[in-house]
């Protein structure tokens, strides 16, 4: 029930071609690839530990 068969994939592809036309699909795929690439880069940046913020001591607060 969770798997897509060959027939279902072909029907989806035909519907996509009918909706967007053959010329528009490469542009859509390029945009999708760019979006995925940016998402992965943003996720990688979030995985790096953030620089720790030094808490001011009482002596520094007096200045």
N, C-alpha and C positions, 0 to 999 in steps of 0.2 A: 504494500500500500504506500510505502514511503519512497519507492523508486520510480523514476520516470523511464518509461520504455522508449524505444526508437520511434514508435508512432506518435507518442505525445510530444517528443522533442521536434519532430518534423512539423507537426501541426502548429506548435508555438513559433517555429521559424517562419512558416508561411504567413502566419498572422502578422509577425513583426515586419516582414518584407512588404506586405500589403499596406500596413499602417504608415511606415516610414519611407518606403521606396528604396530601391537598391543603392542610390547615390548617398543617401543620408546615413546608412548603417555604418560605414567606416568612420564617419565623423563622431557618431555616438560611441563607438567602441574606443576611439582615441580619447574622448572625454572621460569615459569610464576608467580607462587605464590610468589617466592622469590623476583622477580622483582617488583611485586605490593607492597609487604611489604616494600622494600627499598624505593620505591617511596613515600609511605605514610609517612615513617619516615623522609624523606628529606623534604616533604611538611610541616610536623609538625614543624620541626626545623626552617623553613623559616617563619612560622606564629608567632613565638616568637619575641618580639621586640628586635632589636639589641641594644647592649650597646651603650649608647651615648658617643660620643667622646668629651672630654672637649677641648674647644678652648683656646689656650694659650693667656694669657693677655699680655699687653704691657710690664709689669714688667718681666714676664717670658721670653719674647722674648729677653730681654737685657742680660739674663744670658747666 
